[in-house]
Amino acid sequence: MRIFKITKGNTKSEKISGELLQLKNELQKKLTMGSNADLSLNATERLLIEEITRMTHELNINNITRTKAYLDFYKKHSDIHWAFLGHLVSRNGGWNMTDLKGEFLSKLLTEDEQEKFFIFLERGNWLIFQDVFPQLLLYETSLELKEPLFHLLPCFSVSTFMDSVWNFFWRTGNRRLLTVSLIINEQSYLEKQLMINDQQNQILKTIEFSLQDVLSLNHILFPYDQTGETKLTGQTLHHFTSLPERIELGKRMYALLYSNQKRYERSFQWAQRNPHTGSRTDYWPGLFKRVKETIPGRLYNPQVKNCKLKSGAAHLYSPELQFAWKDIVHNAPVQADWFNNVDVVDYLIENPKSVDGEIQHAYCKSLEKLAFTTFAKKAIFLRKG
């Protein structure tokens, strides 16, 4: 597989003078003139839309089905880099969901807080899949028929931004441009559908979200095999409510994943060998376990150091998603296009800075901090009692 190279340029104007300028002009025309796409469909197109809608719905059941669907698609279409990136990020979403019922957060948060945060995470995971997967299936069908079918994207309420981008990708084969555009699209879509939703936005102001940020739990981890053991690379997001920060994080994660050929291959091999369950035992079974070993009600004694258990210490409880949370049915999203300014194209400008994926130490420190916080809260509770 050909992996993209991070190229360097001298100025912003130089970087946007070629393909990006062409794309920006196309998008500006679309905003100025409006969409004149003829959405009158023939029988074949209607059947295709129904089939894609059905397949998307069947795979959008929970985090496990979505995460597997991304990887299955990538195995068939490795030119769509976003599919593998989305697979790994979705794994992290599942781990965050089961953490709420795991060793630490189940003791730090009330059941009501756990459920609210789960619904927030699950809604975001569901929204992205129902927006992006029809795009992937439409691309797959376009390849089969050897003609672009992206004029059908509005039938799935996909942004006009992606209509232009997919056609541009079809002509140029620019994998990086497509991947970063999908990052921009999905985060902008999430912003409009979830982050500024009054009901969901309240969750961001509650204690559990503050806890995630204060304890630096917003680590996105990419496991990979190295000399017989699983190592971690990744990035940390501290300002989840910031759309620009989420987009830039996505760009860094993409660069991290694809700029090192050997690490990419090891990460892909790891993903294929380790089916996603939602439990963190997927990558570190020596530290985590799917069954609870600690005794309920007993004071938790922190026994984690440098992501290793002290002698005789119990494993950290990390359940599988199917045992932690039930599947939920989502309400349909609001039909509204987020795209209203061509300046978003500026996010496509390549960042020449190298990306440091060192995260294992920070992640281990977060686990130690969580263990101590759990111990302190329980000790205070018992002393008061």
TAHU-V642256 format. One record per run of one state. SS is the DSSP state (h for helix, s for strand, l for the rest). FROM is the first residue (numbers start at 1). TO is the last residue. Records with the same first field share a line. If there is no record, write none. Layout:
SS->FROM-TO + FROM-TO
//
This chain:
l->1-11 + 16-18 + 34-42 + 60-62 + 77-80 + 100-104 + 109-110 + 146-149 + 157-159 + 173-174 + 196-197 + 205-206 + 215-218 + 227-228 + 237-242 + 259-260 + 274-279 + 283-287 + 290-303 + 306-307 + 310-315 + 318-320 + 325-341 + 349-357 + 359-359 + 385-385
h->12-15 + 19-33 + 43-59 + 63-76 + 81-99 + 105-108 + 111-145 + 150-156 + 160-172 + 175-195 + 198-204 + 207-214 + 243-258 + 261-273 + 280-282 + 321-324 + 342-348 + 360-384
s->219-226 + 229-236 + 288-289 + 304-305 + 308-309 + 316-317 + 358-358
//
